[in-house]
Amino acid sequence: MAKMKGATVVDTERCKGCNLCVVACPLNVLELAHKEVNKKGYHFARQVVEDTCIGCAACAIVCPDGCISVYKVKID
């Protein structure tokens, strides 16, 4: 049986840094960029732990602005 791996893509220019996705992630894959801001001046969310996301999409579900996409990839 093939295993699934997730990948999180954040639209950093739309993200307002509300931190809801960071709190919702069960594996602590996301965090807010502390030293970087987007064009609106917000610290945006980003995936910081590679190859750990399981693709549960909890982050995308709680995002009020819909700026997170989660993809599932089958690994052999």
N, C-alpha and C positions, 0 to 999 in steps of 0.2 A: 504494500500500500504506500502510495506516495505521500510525502509530508508537504505541508503548506507553510509558506513564509509570507509575511506581510511587508509592505513598503508604504510609508506615509509621505505624502507630498503636501506641503503647506504653501498656499498662495501668500507669500510674505508681505506683499503690498496691501492685501485686504485684511490681514490679521491685525487685531487691535490689542493683542497681548492680555486678554482677559484671564488667562491661566486655567480655564476650565478643562481644556484638553490635557494639560499636564497632570492635573489632579485625577482625571478619569482614566488615564492609562494604567493598566494593572501591572505593567512591567517597567515603568519609569523610562520609557523610550524617548519621551519628549521633554524639552525644557525651553524656557524663554531665553532668547539671546540677550545676555546682560550688557554686552559692550556694543551691540549693533542696534540700530533702529531703522524702520522703514521710512518712506517719504512723508508719512503722516506723523512721524515722531514716536511711534510705538515700538516697544520691544516685542518682537514677533516670536512665535513658537517655531521650533525646528526639531528634527529627529537627530538625536545625539548618539544613540546607541545603535550601531549597525547590526544587522542579522539577528535581532532579538524580537522585533515586531512579529506578532502572530496574526495580524490582520483582523483583529476583533472589531475594529471600527468604532470603539467606544469614544475615541477622540473626535471623530467626524460627527457622531450622533449628538454630542453635547455642544459642538461649535455653533454659537448663535449666528455667525456670519457665513457659514457654509464654505469656509476657505480651506478645509482639509479633505483630501481624497486619500482613500486607502485602497491599495491593490493587493490581491493575493497572487502569489507566484508558486507554482508547483515545483518542488525540488526533488531530484532523483535520489 
